[in-house]
Amino acid sequence: MSFSLKPREQARTQGIAKITSVGAYVPPRLLTNADLEKMVETNDAWIVERTGIRQRHLVDAGVATSDLAAEAARDCLAKRGIEASELDAILVATVTPDMMFPATACLVQEKIGAKGAWGFDLSAACSGFLYALQMGAKLIESGAHKKIMVIGADVMSSILDYTDRSTCILFGDGAGAVLLEAGEPDDVGFVDFVHEIDGSGATSLYMPGGGSLHPSTVETVQAKMHFVHQEGGAVFKVAVRKMAELSETLLTRNGLTAADVDLFIPHQANKRIILATAERLGMPEEKIVINIGEYGNTTGGTIPLAMHTALEEGRLKKGMTVLLASFGGGYTVGATLLRWE
């Protein structure tokens, strides 16, 4: 391409952060649309038409988010050919931690043997991975660290009501991980980030029980307050509008248009949301990574899993300009622009 990408923050002199490896893990057990037909009033044709989902992966009993995250991290490290002991930090984006505390990052650190690494969990629903990605990138760009593992992982089946067809058809379990490292002076790496939250949408996509407002009691369990609750219509409209708006903001302030983007990797919430967002951006379908049909919405795991899919399919190559976008409960929204190094 004729244009030259440069990081927006010209004062950044300490270093360049770039993704050097991508790992993924999904549990082997499948829940297909045919299986769901036996559980709730739905059918394969309706689910595919409305969401694009054909199957999703689910954990077995006793398998937790840290298990998926650790497997994705191991895959990521193996592909890079380095040991976990080389990691400086582990950031885990999740809304289904193994427990309220300790942080899932602590459990992952122990499971993969990342001695000396610090870390924490980040909760921003489906935007969590992009938020953690910026935090990891900035830690490297500051010169504080050289190798950071950023993981998006969720066991959504642990908070789903499988009698509620509006939510149980959407979500799956899975994890993806990326390794961030300091780049060379002539690398581009991450170009820009933009994020936004809007608390007015807090009760459109949320889990009301289990926190300090509604601690776990017999009553909260009976009222099904520990499951995902969603107003699908409201979420759909806002998701399309805000993902497109933030993506446009990111492109405009970096002197780019949709035509300059080689690959668009959006959050995999619903195929109709993805296509409607792309249409607003003027992004042709051949530039979009869509793998929701196989995995469903894995919340924090969708974008790194989609990166992994793009790499496996040979669609993500060195030098490409890549746009990432997400939307989640909160509301949370995010977009990231990077040059694939």
N, C-alpha and C positions, 0 to 999 in steps of 0.2 A: 504493500500500500504506500501511497505517497505521503501520508501524514506521519508525524513523529510524536509518539506518546511520551509524555514526561510527567512525573509525579506532580500533582497540583501544589503540594506544599514545598515550595522552592527552598524553604529554610531547612529542609531535612538533609542533614549532612552526615549523620552518624552511620547510616547504612541503608541497604535496600532489603526488604523482606520478599521472599518468593516461596511458592509451593514447590517442593521437590519430590513429594511422593503422596500417593493417595491409596488408602486402604478401605476395605468394606467388609461387613459381615451381616448376614441375615440368617435367622434360624431356619432349619430345614423344613419344619412343618408348615404346610400350606392350608389356608382357608380360602376355598374358591367360591365363586358366586353360586355355584351349584350347592355347595355346603350351606351357604346362607339361606338359600331357598327353603331349606328344611328347618330353619331356625326362626325366621321372621317372614312377614308378608312382603315378599319381593321376588324378583326374578333376574336372571342374567341379562336379558335384553335391556331392562330398565336401568340396572346398575351401570352397564357399559355406556348406554346413551347419556345418562346423567353425569357420570364421573370419569368414564374411561378405564375404570378398574376392572380387572378380570380375576385377580387373586391377590392375596397378601400373605406375608410370612408371620407366623406366631411362635412365641417361645413355648416351651414345655414348662410344667410346674416347677418352681424352684430356680428358674433362670431369670436373672435380673438385668437391669440396664448396664451395670458395671461389667457383666459377663460379655454382653454384646460389644460394649465400648473397648474392652480389653482385646477382644478378638480382632476388631477393626484396627486397633493400634498396632498389634503384632503384625498384621498383614502389611500395614503401612511401613513399619520398620524393616520388615523382611525385604520389601521391594526396594528400599533405599540401601539395604545392606549395612545397617548400623545397629548398635545395641541400645536397649532402653536406657542404660546407664548414661548415655550421652545427652539425654533430654534435660533441658533446664526447667521446663514447666509443662504442665498438662492442664488444658482448659476443656471442660466438658459442658456442652450445651444440652440441657435436658429439662423436661417437666415431669419426668417419672424417675426421680432418683431412687436408689435402693431403699433409702430411708431419709427422714428429714435431716439428720446428721449422723455420722460424718458425711462430708461431701463425697459424691460419687468419684470425683477426681482422686481422692485419697485411696479409695478401694482399687481404682484402676492402677494407680502408682504401685501399689503393693502387688497386684496380680501380674504386672508385666516386668516388675523388678527395676523400676526407674529410680534407683537409689540417688538421693540428692536433689531430685526434682521437687518443685513446689507446684501448687495449682489450686483450682477452685471450680465450682459449678457456676453456670450462668443460666438463669431462667428467663427466657423471652419467647417461649412457645416456639412456633415454627420459624421465627427470625433468629432464634438463639445461636445457630451456627454462624450466621453472618456477623452478629455482634461479637461473638468470641473470636472470629477471624480477624476483625479489626483490632481487638485488644492484643491478640498475639502478634500481629504485624507491627503494631506500634511499639511493643516491648522489644522487638528485634531492631526496628529502625532507630530506637533510642540508644542502641548499643548495649543495653542491659543484658540481653541474652542472644544466643546463636541458634538454638534448636528448640522449637516449641511444637508440641503435639496439640492440635485442635480437633476435638471430637464432637460430633453430633449424634446422639443416641437416645432412643426412647423405646420403652415397652408399653405401647399404647393400649395393648390388650388388657393391661392391668387396671385401666380406668375406663373401660367401655361397658356399657349396658347392652348386652346382646339380645335384648328384647326391643331396643330402640333402633329401628331401621334407618333413621336419619343420621345416626352417627356410626353404628357398628359396621356399616358397609365401607366406610371411608378409610379407616386407619389400619396400619400394620406395624410390626416391630422390626427394627433394624438399626444399624449404626454405620457411620462413615467417618473416616479420620484423614486429616492431611497433616503433613509435616511442613512446618515453616522453618526456613533457614535464611541466614544472611547471604545476600547475593553479591555479585561482583559490581564494581562501580558503573559498568556500562549496561547492567541489567535494568529492566523497568520494574518488574514485579507488580506490586499493587499501585494502581494509579490514583484511585479515589474511592471514598466511601460516603454514603449518606444514609442516616437512620432517623426514625421518627417513632414516637409513641403517642397514642391517643386513648386516654383512660375513659373517654365517653363510651367506648365499645367494650368496657370490661365485662359486662354481663351478656354479651352476644356470643362469646365463645370462652367458656371457663369451666372450672370444677369448683363448686361452692363449698364443699366440705373438706375437713382435714386441716385447715389452717387455724390461726388464732381467732378469727371471726366465728367460725363454726367448728370447734374442736370435735374430734370423733366421739360420737355417742351412739347408743342404740338407735336413738331417734334419727340421727343424720344418716345412718346406714339404711334404716327403713325408708327414709325419704329419698333414697338414691342420690344423695348429695356428693358421693365420692366418685361419680362418673362424669364424663364429659357432657356438657350441655351446650347446645349450639342453636342459634337462629340462622339457619342456612341462607335464607334470602338476603338478609342484611349483610352477612359476612361476604357473600358472593359479590355484591355490588361494591362494597368498600375495598375488597381485595383487588379487584380489577382496576379500579380507579387509582388507588394509592400505589400499587406496584408500578403502574404505567407512569404516574406522576414522578415518583422518585427516580425511576430509570431515566426519564426525560431530563430531569434536573441534573443528574450525573453526567449524561452525555453532553448536554448543552454547555455546562460550565467547564468541560474539557475540550470544547470545540469539535465535538463529534456528532454524528447522526447514527440512526439505526443501520444505515448502509455500511458504516465503518466497523460494525460489530461482526465478528466472524462466528461467534457461538453465543447463544442465549441459554443460560441454565437457570430456570426459575424453580421456586419451591413447588413441589409436586403435591398440591392439595386436591386438584380437580382439573381434568383435562379441559373443560370448558373455560375455567378461570385462566389457565395457561394460554389458550388460543385467543381468548378475548383480550388479554393483556398484550399479547404479541400483535394483535390487529391494531390496537391503539398506538402501538409503537411503530407500526409499519414494518414489522419484522416477519419475513417469510417463514413458513413452517419448516423449511429445510434447514434453517439455522437454529432451530429449537431442539433442546434435548428433552425428551418425554419418556419416562420409564414408569409412570404411575400405574400402567396396566399390570405390571408384575408385582410391584411392592405396595401399592396404596400410599397413603399419607403416613410416613414414618416420622413426622414432625421435625425434630432436630436433625434427623438423619437424611432428609430428602436431598438436599443439595450436594453433600459429599457423595451420596450414593449415585446421584445423577452424573457427577464428575467421573466417578468410577465407570459408569456405563459408557460415557462418551470416550473415555480412554480405551475401553475394551473394544468399542466399535471403530476405533481409529479416527474419531471425529475431533478429538482434542489434541492439537499439535503445537509444537514449539513456535512461538512468534505470533500466535493467535491473540486477537483482542477479544476478551470474554466478559460478558455482562451477567452478573448474578442478581437475582431479585427474590424477595421473600415477603410474606405477610403472615401474621399469626395473632393469636388471642392476646388481648391487652388493651387496644390493638397495638401490635408492633409491626413495623415495616422497615425494610432495609434493602439497599442495593450496593453492589460492589463492582468496580471496574478494574480489570487487571490484564496484564500481558502474560500469557502462559510461557514461562521460562523453562 
